[in-house]
């Protein structure tokens, strides 16, 4: 655009010219993030990394999307990153997650979604021994040695989970549940 202004005081005249332009809006979306990698780092966290997207004006950040399960498709935004890495925390142990990313520029244009990547959080370390409590019989006086069948009752517990309960007798009997 061009404009001019003229001012006069009756004896003298002055004028000024102005020129300015209006930039076209940015409608070009960034490229989708590439080389996305997901690495489990603990039983509650997965690290994501990728190659930076490009844009005609500049990428301002990345949107991180996640869903739970090896074949899931209901992705939800779980965070944003200004650089090319993101740590997803607060996850469940031994659980599979899928991720997709997209880049954003200053004008609010979003790239297409990245390829899907999958990672499984690590298992919980088992550092506590299981416990067992015998509830039946309650004492040697409650049964006779000739009683058949012999009933043994109890409970077992563990911080990670009980996978096997086995028993044996000095009289030769044994079993598992």
Secondary structure, 3 states (H helix, E strand, C coil): CEEEEEEECCCCEEEEEEECCCCCCCCCCCCCCEEEEEEECCCCCEEEEEECCCCCCCEEEEEEEEEECCCCCCCEEEEEECCCEEEECCCCCCCEEEEEEEEEECCCCECCCCCCEEEECCCCCCCCCCEEEEEECCCHHHCCCCCCCCCCEEEEECCCCCCCCEEECCCCCEEEC
